[in-house]
C-alpha cells in the first residue's frame, strides 16, 4: 500500500525566543505545563541526569507545539503511545476473532457457517475502506476528537457547528454502546461456562445483568491512571494473538472423528430466522461479522497521546484490519469444519455457541472451558480499550462544550494524568444500557446494531464533507489519491453506512412480536430526542466554533514555543565533568 510523500511539512514556523539565566521555565511534569523558576546550570544537571528523558520531552514538546498551532487546543495528555500500543488499542478493541465468537448467535441463525464466512469477506472489504478513509482524515487532522474535529474542519462553515455536534453525539453514543455490547458478551460467556457443566441449568437474564454490572465496575479501574495504558494494550495485543494460536491448534489437534464437508461450510445456507427471503436473512446476519470489526476509529482518538499521530495512526488502522482478517478467517474455517451438530449448538442452554462448538470438536468440557477462558481473557483487554476510547471521545466532545457540565467532564485529572471524569460518565451510561437487556430477549441484537449504526453514521458525516473537499485541503502523509483509491474508499464508506443503517434495523427473527422485536430504531430515537433538546436548550449557544478556538491560539503557541526552546537548552548545555 502506498502513501503520498508529496505533502509539505506542516510544522508551524514560530520564532522561538532565547532563554536567559534565571528565566521562568515552562517544564513538563506529569503531562502538565508547570512554571518553575530555575537557571541554566540547574537545567544542565537535569539534562545530564536523564538525557534520554529530556530528548523524549523535546519530541513531545515539538509535537504539542505543532498540534496547538494547527488546532488551538492546549495539550493535556502525555504522549506515551508507540505504534505497537496504538495497534494494541485498535486490534484490542475489535479483537475480531474473539468478537465473532461472542456474537455468533446472531449470525449463525441467518445462514449458518456459510453466511459468516462470506459475510466476513464482505465486512472486511468495507472495513478496509473505512480504515483508509479514517486514516486519511486522521493523518491530515490528528485530534483526540476524531470525526468530531474532522467535521468541524471539513463541513461548510454555516453548518459546521451543528454537524460536528451531531457527529459528537453519534461518536460518543457508538463508543458507549460498543462498550456495553462487549460487556454483555463477556457476561453471557461467564454465565454460559457455568451452564456448560450443568445441562439442566436455566440462564436467567438477571444473572447476566448482575454479572454485567459487576464486570463494568471492575474493568473501570484500569483507566484511572495513564501510565500503565500503553503496556496494557501491548499486552492485550500479545494475549489475543497467543490465545488465537492456542485455540486454533487445540481445536484442530483434539478434534474427534471426521471434519465437516466443504459443502457444509461454503455452500449450505441454513436459514433459521423465519425470513422467507434468504437475501434479507443473510443481510440481517451481517451484524455478526460487522460487529467483530466495530470501533475502527478507536486509535484515532489517541492522536494527542502519540508522538507521530499523522503517520502512526493510519498504520495502526490498516494493521487492525490485516491482523483481524487473517486471525478471524482462519478461526472461522477451523471451528466450522470442526463442528458436528449445528442444531445442537443453536438449542444449547449456554447462550454462547462457541463453547458448544469447541465442546463438540474436542469432546472435552474441560477443553471447552479452558479455551473459553482464553476468549474471555482477550475480551478483558477489549473492555479496557473500549473504556479508554469512550472516555477520550467524551472528553474531546466536552472540551468543546458538547455536553451538559462540560467544564467538569473536560477536566484531566492532575494526579492520574487521564480523563477520569469523562471515563466514569461513559461507564455510568454503559451501566444504564445494561438495563435494556432485562427488557427483551433480543436486546443483545439491538445493542449490537446501535453500536455499529451510531459509529458508521459518525464516520459518514465527515466523509461526505471530505468527498467534496478532497482537492481543497492540505492532506497528511497518508493520502490514497493514486488511481482514485481514496475517493473510492470514501464513497464505499458512505454506501455501506446507508445500507447497514437500513437493513440492520430489520427484525432478526420472523414473525415479529414484542419479545423479539429489534428495538435499535427506538433506542436511536431516544438518543436523538435527548440530544436534540440539549442542542436547543444549551448546545447551540455554548458549543465552541472552530474559528473561535483557532482565533486564540497565538498565546498558547508562543508558550509552547518557549517550552521547546527551554528543552533544547537542556540538551545543548552538557554538564562539565
Helices and strands as residue ranges (DSSP letters): E 24-29, E 32-37, H 40-49, H 51-71, H 83-94, H 96-102, H 104-108, E 110-111, H 113-140, H 147-154, H 160-196, H 205-220, G 221-223, H 229-253, H 262-266, E 270-271, H 278-285, H 287-291, G 298-305, H 309-338, H 342-346, H 353-362, H 365-399, H 406-409, H 420-433, H 436-439, H 443-469, G 482-484, H 485-503, H 520-534, I 535-539, H 540-542, H 546-551, H 553-572
